Amino acid sequence: MTPTLGTCCDDMRHARERVPESLFRVADNGVLYLTVGLVKTEEGLGFFDQAVFYCPFCGRQLQSRESVLKSPDAL
């Protein structure tokens, strides 16, 4: 994880620290995601995550599309 992922401003830091309620997460591949949807399935709860490119609070760029696409397990 780069130092800027989720540490760009106090609002983002607080949003990420609200464990377990936080909808932000850094995946094992180093990509910062925001959960934007949930769905109940027979196998349990499913999550729809979207990569976060810009901080929704301060607008700072956190990661590029290129870095997300190059990350392991990128779709």
Secondary structure, 3 states (H helix, E strand, C coil): CCCCCCCCCHHHHHHHHCCCCCCEEECCCCCEEEEEEEEEECCEEEEEEEECCECCCCCCECCCHHHHHHCCCCC
